[in-house]
Amino acid sequence: MSQSTADVTIHIDETLDHSRLTGVAGSLREVKGVVSVTSHEDKPHLMVIVYDPEQTTSSALLEVVTGQGYHAELIGL
């Protein structure tokens, strides 16, 4: 893993219960290069992902979420 990291915030349009939110976070954690995935119960639409940009991209992370059938977009790019 490189010395640099990047982060991205993903907004999920659907309201996910704890189980589904945990499932999405788990899928993101499986992506090579992902360092951490954070979400908060009071803001279930937002996930912050810290990752190694030499191993994955923000668009690949978004595809993990949308590939599960959810509508989502990257925030703050």
C-alpha positions, 0 to 999 in steps of 0.5 A, spaced: 500 500 500 502 506 498 503 512 503 498 516 500 490 516 501 484 519 499 477 519 501 470 520 498 463 521 501 458 517 497 450 519 498 445 513 498 439 515 496 435 510 499 434 509 507 437 503 509 436 499 515 442 498 519 443 491 516 443 493 509 448 499 511 452 494 514 452 490 508 454 495 504 460 497 508 462 490 508 462 490 501 466 496 500 471 494 505 472 488 501 475 492 495 483 492 495 485 498 497 480 500 502 482 503 508 476 504 512 468 505 511 465 510 516 457 511 517 453 514 522 446 512 525 444 519 525 446 520 517 445 513 514 445 516 507 452 518 507 458 513 507 466 516 508 471 511 505 478 512 505 482 508 500 489 508 497 488 511 490 493 507 487 489 501 488 482 503 487 478 509 485 472 513 487 468 511 481 469 503 483 467 504 490 461 508 487 460 501 483 460 497 489 454 501 492 450 501 485 451 494 483 447 492 489 441 496 486 442 502 490 442 509 487 448 513 489 452 519 488 459 521 489 459 528 493 464 533 494 468 532 487 
